[in-house]
């Protein structure tokens, strides 16, 4: 299950309201032209994507076992949370209309904070898509949703994600326990970044670099 960043910020009522409204109305196409809010029509594609263990294995907060019922409930809950201004689940479709990637933004408006989880189809990995998509997603959280702090986790053996996160300028903060949907937990590497640091680091973060790991 998603958990707010270790660093605690407090949003003003006006800032909290603005973030909630941004989550409700943000256009996923700002992340990628093929991105859209996940709906019932994408359940089968998400099941196909996440049934590949090389894709879903490192991700701690998706429901398991992966099947249409659990993924459908996850999509429905994400849509309800979007209406509350607290989450946004998106899918990216390829040129054939198939789900090639997903992103889930979890937002704590009262803390002006957010978290991101996501994955892309195995055939799109190691091609530079991950680095470019990460840069757009980080900018989306800070500049569109309007949060001031982002916390990210990755499995301790997820070298690819760790390199992308650190290349973007996130600060390593050791490990934290991530709660699993089944009630268990796992140790995860953990990073944070403020909006001010993002606005500085994005000028240095080359979105064209390939994450060939």
ROSE-750540 format. One record per atom (N, C-alpha, C): z, y, x. Coordinates in steps of 0.2 Angstrom, whole numbers, plus 2048, in hexadecimal, padded with zeros to 3 digits. Each point is the difference from the previous one (the first is absolute). Layout:
residues N
ZYX
...
//
This chain:
residues 213
8007FA804
8008067FC
800806804
7FD8057FE
7FF807804
807803800
802803806
806804801
7FE806803
8048067FE
7FF806802
801801807
7FD805804
802801807
807800802
8017FF806
807800802
803807800
7FB805803
8028077FF
8008027F9
8058047FE
8018027FA
7FE8087FF
7FB8017FC
7FF8077FE
8028017F9
8018067FE
8018027F9
7FB8057FE
7FC7FF7FB
7FB8047FD
8038057FB
7FE806800
8028047FA
7FD7FE7FA
8038027FA
7FD7FD7F9
7F8802800
7FE806803
7F98027FF
7FC7FB804
8027FF806
7FC7FB805
8007F97FD
8057FE7FD
8007F97FD
7FB8007FA
8008057FC
7FC8007FB
7F8801802
7FF803805
7F9801803
7FE7F9803
8047FD803
7FE7F9803
7FF7FB7FA
8048007FB
7FF7FB7FB
7F98027FC
7FF8067FF
7F98027FD
7FA7FE805
801801806
7FB7FE805
7FF7F9800
8057FC7FF
7FF7F8800
7FC7FE7FA
8028047FA
7FD7FE7FA
7F8802800
7FE805803
7FA8037FF
7FB7FF807
8037FE805
7FC7FF806
7FA7FC800
7FA802802
7FA7FC800
8007FC806
8007F97FF
7FF7FB806
7FA801804
7FB8037FD
7FA801804
801805806
806803800
801804806
8027FC806
8027FA7FF
8017FB805
7FA7FD802
7FC7FE7FC
7FA7FC801
7FB8017FA
7FA801801
7FB8017FA
8007FA7FC
8027FA802
8007FA7FC
8077FE7FD
805805801
8077FE7FE
8018037F9
8047FC7FC
8018027F9
8077FD7FE
8038027FB
8067FE7FE
8007F97FE
8047FB802
7FF7F97FE
8027FF7F9
7FC7FC7FC
8017FF7F9
7FF7F97FF
8007FE7F9
8007F97FF
7F97FC802
7FB805800
7F97FD802
8007FE808
805802804
8017FE807
8047FB801
8037FD7FB
8057FA802
7FD7FB804
7FB7FD7FD
7FC7FA803
7FE802807
7FE806802
7FE802806
806800805
8068037FD
806800805
8027F9801
8007FC7FB
8027F9801
7FC7FD806
7F98017FF
7FC7FD806
801803806
801806801
802804806
8067FD803
8068007FC
8067FF803
8027F8800
7FB7FC7FE
8017F9801
7FE7FE807
7FD804803
7FE7FF807
807801804
8037FB803
806801804
7FF805806
7FA800803
7FF805805
8018077FE
7FE8017FA
8018077FD
8078017FE
8037FC7FC
8068017FC
8067FE804
7FF7FC805
8067FD804
805805803
7FD806803
805805803
8038047FA
7FE8007FA
8038057FB
8067FD7FC
805804800
8067FD7FE
8028027F8
7FC8057FD
8028027FA
7FB7FE7FA
7FC7FB801
7FC7FE7FB
8037FA7FD
7FF7FF7F9
8037FA7FD
7FD7FA802
8047FB801
7FE7F9801
8037FB7FC
7FD7FA7FF
7F97FE802
7FB8057FD
7FA801803
7FB8047FE
7FC7FD7FB
8008027FA
7FC7FE7FA
7FF8067FB
7FC7FE7FB
7FE8067FC
8068027FC
8047FC7FE
8068037FC
804805804
8027FE806
804804804
7FD806802
7F9800802
7FD805802
7FE8057FB
7FF7FD7FA
7FF8047FA
8068047FE
8067FD801
8068047FE
802805805
7FE7FF807
800805805
7FC8067FF
7FA7FF7FE
7FB8057FE
8038047FA
8027FD7FB
8038037FA
806804802
8057FE804
806803802
7FE806804
7FB7FF804
7FE806805
7FD8067FB
7FC7FE7FB
7FD8057FC
8068047FC
8057FC7FE
8068037FD
803805804
8017FE807
803804805
7FC806801
7FA7FF800
7FB806801
8028067FB
8017FD7FA
8018057FA
807804801
8047FC804
807803802
7FF805806
7FA7FF803
800804806
8037FD806
8007F9800
8047FC805
7FC7FB804
7FA7FF7FE
7FC7FB804
7F88017FE
7FC7FD805
7F98007FE
7FD7FA804
7FD7FC7FC
7FD7FA803
7F88017FF
7FD800806
7F8801800
7FD7FA802
7FA7FF7FE
7FB7FB803
7FA803803
7FD7FE805
7FA802803
7FB7FB7FF
7FA8017FD
7FB7FC7FE
7FA800805
7FD7FB802
7FB800804
7F98017FD
7FA800803
7FA8017FD
7FE7FC7FA
8037FA800
7FF7FB7FB
8058007FA
805805801
8058017FA
8067FB801
8007FD806
8067FC801
806803803
8067FE7FF
806803803
8007FE807
7FF806804
8007FF808
806802803
8058047FC
806802803
8048037FB
807800801
8048037FB
805805804
8038057FD
805804803
8058017FA
807800802
8058017FB
805805803
8008067FD
804806802
8068007FC
8067FF803
8068007FC
803807802
8038047FB
802807801
8078017FD
804803804
8068027FE
8008087FF
7FE8037FA
7FF807800
807804801
8057FD7FE
807804801
801800807
7FD7FC805
801800807
7FA803804
7FB8027FC
7FA802803
7FD7FB805
8017FA7FF
7FE7FB804
7FB7FA7FD
7FD7FD805
7FC7FA7FD
7FF7FB805
7FD7FA7FE
7FF7FA804
7F97FE7FE
7FD7FD805
7F97FD7FF
8007F9802
7FD7FC7FB
7FE7F9802
7F97FE7FE
7FD7FC804
7F97FF7FE
7FC7FB805
7FA7FE7FE
7FD7FB804
7F88007FE
7FC7FD804
7F98007FF
7FE7F9801
7FA7FE7FD
7FD7FA801
7FF7FE807
8017F9802
7FF7FE807
7FA802803
7FA8007FC
7FA802804
7FF807801
8058057FE
800807801
805802806
8047FB802
805801805
7FC800807
804803805
7FD801807
7FA804800
7FE8047FB
7FA804800
801807800
806803801
8018077FF
8028027F9
7FE7FC7FB
8028027F9
808801800
8047FC803
8078017FF
802807803
7FE802806
802806803
7FE8067FB
7FA8007FE
7FD8057FC
8048017FA
8017FA7FC
8038007FA
807802801
8047FE805
807802801
800808801
7FC803803
800807801
7FF8047FA
7FB7FD7FC
7FF8037F9
8067FF7FB
8037FA801
8067FF7FC
806804802
801801806
806804803
7FF8077FD
7FA803801
7FE8077FE
8018007F8
7FE7FB7FC
8018007F9
8078017FE
8057FD804
8078007FE
803807801
7FE803806
803806802
7FC8067FD
7FA8007FF
7FC8067FE
7FE8007F9
8007FA7FD
7FE7FF7F8
8067FF7FC
8047FB802
8067FE7FC
806806802
7FF802806
805806801
8077FE803
8017FA802
8067FE803
801803807
806800802
802803807
8027FA805
8007FA7FD
8027FB805
7FD7F97FE
7FE7FC804
7FD7FA7FF
8037FB805
8027FA7FD
8037FA804
7FB7FA7FF
7FF7FD805
7FC7FA800
8037FA804
7FF7FA7FD
8027FA803
7FA7FC802
8017FB804
7FB7FB802
8047FA803
7FD7FA7FE
8037FA803
801800807
8057FD803
801801807
7FB7FD805
7FB7FC7FD
7FB7FD804
7F98037FE
8008067FC
7FA8037FD
7FE805805
7FD7FE806
7FE804805
7FB8057FE
7FB7FE7FC
7FB8057FE
8038067FC
8047FF7FB
8038057FC
804804805
8047FD804
804804804
7FC805805
7FB7FE802
7FB804804
7FD8067FC
7FE7FF7FA
7FD8057FC
8068057FE
8067FE7FE
8058047FF
802805805
8017FD806
802804806
7FB804802
7F97FE800
7FB805802
8008067FB
8027FF7FA
8008067FB
806805802
8047FE804
806804802
8077FF7FD
8007FA7FC
8077FF7FD
8057FE805
8068017FF
8057FF805
8037F97FF
8007FC805
8047FA7FF
8078017FF
8037FC7FB
8078007FF
8047FA800
7FD7FB804
8037F9800
7FE7FC7FB
8057FC7FD
7FF7FB7FB
8048027FA
7FE7FE7FA
8048007FA
7FE7FA7FC
8057FE7FC
7FF7FA7FB
7FC8027FA
7FB7FD7FF
7FC8017FA
8017FB7FB
8028027FA
8027FB7FA
7F97FD7FD
8007FA7FF
7FB7FC7FE
8008007F8
7FB7FF7FD
8008007F8
8047FA7FE
8017FA804
8047FB7FE
807800801
802806803
807801801
8027FF807
7FC7FD804
801800807
7FF806804
7FF7FF807
7FF806804
7FD7FE806
7FD805804
7FD7FE806
800806805
8017FF806
800806805
7F9803801
800806800
7F9804800
801806805
7FB801804
7FF806804
8008067FB
803805803
8008067FB
7FF807804
7FC8047FC
7FE807803
8018057FB
800806802
8008067FB
7FC805803
7FE8057FC
7FC806802
8028057FA
801806803
8008067FB
7F98037FF
8008047FB
7F98047FF
7FF804805
805804803
7FE804806
7FD7FD806
8037FA801
7FD7FC806
7F97FD7FE
7FF7FE7FA
7F97FE7FE
7FB806801
8028067FE
7FB805800
7FE802808
8057FE804
7FF801807
7FC7FA803
8027FA7FE
7FD7FA803
7F97FE7FD
7FE8027FA
7FA7FF7FE
7FA803804
802805803
7FB803805
7FE7FC806
8057FB801
8007FC806
7FD7F97FE
8017FE7FA
7FF7F97FD
7F98007FF
7FC7FC804
7F97FF7FF
7FE7FB7FB
7FE8027FA
7FF7FB7FB
7FA7FB802
7FC802805
7FB7FC801
8017FA805
807800803
8027FB804
8007F97FD
7FE7FB803
8007F97FE
8067FD801
8037FD7FB
8077FC801
7FE7F9801
7FD7FE806
7FD7FA801
8067FC804
8047FD7FC
8067FC803
8007F97FD
//
